[in-house]
Amino acid sequence: MATLNLGPFQGCARASSLLLHVSDFGSASTANSLSFRNDFIKLRKWESSSSVVLPPRAITSVEDETPAVVSSQNIINRTLEDPKVSRKDLSILPKPLSATDLHSPNDGSKVRVAYQGLPGAYSEIAALKAYPKCETVPCDDFEAAFKAVELWIVDKAVLPIENSVGGSIHRNYDLLLRHRLHIAGEVQLQVNLCLLGLQGVRKEELKNVLSHPHAFEQCEMTLSTLGVMRISIEDTAAAAQMVASGGERDTGAIASARAAEIYGLNILADNVQDNDNNITRFLILAREPVIPGTDKLYKTSIVFTLEEGPGVLFKALAVFALREINLTKIESRPQRQRPLRVVDDSNEGRAKYFDYLFYIDFEASMMEPRAQCAMAHLQEFSRFLRVLGCYPVDKV
Ligand SMILES: O=C(O)C(=O)C[C@]1(C(=O)O)C=C[C@@H](O)C=C1
């Protein structure tokens, strides 16, 4: 059995949590029960005067009356020595944690992930790319997804941040700053848009097409050729659902193949996006930051404001150039708290400048000294600086 390097206090905490959560790890084998006893004995050596609360299940294996709080060494000794207690009875002792138990499965099977839209939305597909076995939780809007993570209703949120054709999704940049979540990862999704209609309908029959405005932007040319009226809906899957429930033969939707399957629609045309490289980048948001490594390619996202003065943005960008750090994204947004800066000049009157927040993504891990030095350098002339997250780079 792998031995954990735990101090006495940690060891005690481990023993009690082991008793409480043992059912999470399945039934105990005899071998496991034996190593459990060894662990207990080790714990007693550290904390000779401590008492451990045993679960009723473990205590009932000893026939004589046992108090709820007992000395762990005593009960182990009595259990081992008592001729009335068979090996079979001992097998119901809780199974100890081993080092491998401490890793949660990496397939995301226990993870609940919030996204904006209905089932079949591209955001749900992105969530499933990140956590293939997760439970996806649809949300009305982006803000609801942020709050669902903050309130522990879900574990993560997956939200779109930019598209290779349509550009940035500004609302999510603003929400990133208003909430205290961390960027724990990114998902790059190839968005294959489909034209959907009711069963038996031909695409030439369509007069109206429902979809998300971003999806419309991504298939401008196809829609112009069809000459249809565009009706904006909150998300592509909701558009598909409305077409299915509306039952109007002249109304179609731009949505995913998954949405077609869920809502029972026909795919009238596949891959209708104007550009084959139609990629939407999503952020994975979590309550806790990722502990960055240097084992793979990492990206760091930051937001900052600058002091007023000539060349300040040039200087800000130089902190990365000087250290050969590649920037992958730069975005500026108005500062809602302080959108205007008034410069008083008695000769020329009062000039008003817009004040901005700058969002930058750069290709380096915060574990790298060059990234840490760049941040320290940037802090010298920024009024505000926040690291939004450091996370592994995703590939399409
Ligand atoms: O409406 C959806 O299906 C979404 O997931 C939203 C969204 C977006 O907002 O960009 C996501 C991916 C596509 O680019 C189109 C729409």
The ligand as a Tripos MOL2 file, in Angstrom:
@<TRIPOS>MOLECULE
LIG
   16    16     1     0     0
SMALL
NO_CHARGES

@<TRIPOS>ATOM
      1 O1        -26.1880   29.0880  -29.6350 O.co2     1 LIG1
      2 C1        -25.3860   28.1950  -29.3990 C.2       1 LIG1
      3 O2        -25.5470   27.0240  -29.7630 O.co2     1 LIG1
      4 C2        -24.2190   28.5160  -28.6120 C.2       1 LIG1
      5 O3        -23.6440   27.6500  -28.0100 O.2       1 LIG1
      6 C3        -23.7170   29.9110  -28.6530 C.3       1 LIG1
      7 C4        -22.7000   30.1680  -29.7600 C.3       1 LIG1
      8 C5        -22.0550   31.5810  -29.5620 C.2       1 LIG1
      9 O4        -22.5290   32.3610  -28.7770 O.co2     1 LIG1
     10 O5        -21.1110   31.8540  -30.3020 O.co2     1 LIG1
     11 C6        -21.6130   29.1770  -29.6540 C.2       1 LIG1
     12 C7        -20.9960   28.6780  -30.7430 C.2       1 LIG1
     13 C8        -21.3360   29.1260  -32.0930 C.3       1 LIG1
     14 O6        -20.3540   30.0730  -32.4270 O.3       1 LIG1
     15 C9        -22.6670   29.7630  -32.1550 C.2       1 LIG1
     16 C10       -23.3120   30.1570  -31.0640 C.2       1 LIG1
@<TRIPOS>BOND
     1     1     2 2
     2     2     3 1
     3     2     4 1
     4     4     5 2
     5     4     6 1
     6     6     7 1
     7     7     8 1
     8     7    11 1
     9     7    16 1
    10     8     9 2
    11     8    10 1
    12    11    12 2
    13    12    13 1
    14    13    14 1
    15    13    15 1
    16    15    16 2
@<TRIPOS>SUBSTRUCTURE
     1 LIG1         1 GROUP 0 **** ****
